[in-house]
Amino acid sequence: MSTNTPPTTSTTTPVTRNSPRSINLPTLVVHSPVHREHKRRNSEPASPTTPKTPQHSTYFTGFPSYTPDPWNLRLASRKSPLPQQQHLRSSPLSPHSRLASPLSRTSSTTAVSSSHLPLPLSSDSDEEDSETLIEEEIEYDTGFIGNSLYLRNTTTNTASMSNPGATMKRKVVIMGSPSVGKTSLTQQYVAPPTYNASYYPTIEDTSHKTVTYNGVQYECEIIDSAGLEEYSLFPGKYGIGVHGYILVYAITSRQSFDMVPIVHDKILDYAGLEKVPCVLVGQKLDLQSERAVSTAEGEALAKKLNAGFIESSAKDNKNVSKAFDVLLAEMQKEYNPAPEKKKASWWSWGAK
Ligand SMILES: Nc1nc2c(ncn2[C@@H]2O[C@H](COP(=O)(O)OP(=O)(O)OP(=O)(O)O)[C@@H](O)[C@H]2O)c(=O)[nH]1
């Protein structure tokens, strides 16, 4: 019997009362997505013959990425051509990168390709991989207005803000009643001097213009929409993926002025937002003798709609580019707010 008894004290390391080994707790192994990815990369052979696996730009967040905005979809669809090494340098494991966390906000990490961005290229880059790629976190605000869920891209374009030479895309839609001068305003802005006294109703026209405003370069896509009547259906596509609106009325037409708040309401309904960057433009300023809407009324409506305001004449090319500048200012306020100045604390005040 005594031969089957296992030895009772066979420890080689002395176990003191306070040592962690004295407590026999079960080991908890957490396999987080980050941990798994780290293990996978460490286990890969470091031979130069290892084939480079092209990685999708939304790699390594560990969580399903969510890129519903058409702008972001375009970015996310790009495949990253960088080798493994460079991804690790800017991967979420690096202490300098921002780790996209599903707990903080709905966010996804997307590789943004830009040759102007200030990040240094690592020395081990191949010739074919000369394009600089950086990761930019795309953030969304979500919430409810009534019963509908809204989702708004709240990413401040840090890449462009940190590099004044970068170009930012802006999609703008011009809306209002028929024959108020939307097309004339757009054409005068895009290719001045252009004014046509004859009237051809528009179905839809898109033009582009690159402008610099407040030190930032914008590539504007300007959509000239068809004139809206009170009971016409609002085209839903103008409620999504648009950065700003130019709401036009003619100072000679009370009806076109009354149409503005109706259009504005429809935009907010479709966009599911409480506010969108807007400028209210009172067109046909040259027709002073036929004026039906005063400047004060225009200003009051703009204030009510939280929009910028200007009166213009496409015929005389007066305040045309200013109208677009006012909108760029409104969009800058919304999408690239100036960094808040640090308030003087009590400590620094006392130290003076
Ligand atoms: N006097 C004057 N006429 C203008 C001005 N702007 C446009 N018009 C005239 O107004 C008419 C309608 O102009 P459009 O630019 O086609 O108006 P619109 O709002 O695009 O019209 P829709 O395509 O139906 O939506 C044309 O005959 C223009 O020549 C302006 O500033 N002053």
The ligand as an ORCA input file, in Angstrom:
! r2SCAN-3c Opt
* xyz 0 1
  N     -32.434     89.435    -65.098
  C     -31.873     88.283    -64.741
  N     -32.275     87.138    -65.347
  C     -31.720     85.992    -64.962
  C     -30.728     85.927    -63.983
  N     -30.363     84.642    -63.823
  C     -31.084     83.944    -64.692
  N     -31.887     84.722    -65.393
  C     -32.819     84.328    -66.452
  O     -33.836     83.508    -65.862
  C     -34.207     82.477    -66.755
  C     -34.051     81.135    -66.051
  O     -32.698     80.951    -65.769
  P     -32.096     79.519    -65.434
  O     -30.710     79.737    -64.970
  O     -32.314     78.587    -66.552
  O     -33.036     79.110    -64.226
  P     -33.112     77.704    -63.477
  O     -33.435     77.997    -62.078
  O     -31.898     76.903    -63.735
  O     -34.358     77.041    -64.193
  P     -34.746     75.468    -64.161
  O     -33.788     74.785    -65.048
  O     -36.141     75.422    -64.678
  O     -34.679     75.008    -62.767
  C     -33.305     82.602    -67.977
  O     -34.006     83.258    -68.982
  C     -32.173     83.463    -67.484
  O     -31.615     84.215    -68.503
  C     -30.300     87.161    -63.362
  O     -29.456     87.219    -62.494
  N     -30.931     88.296    -63.789
*
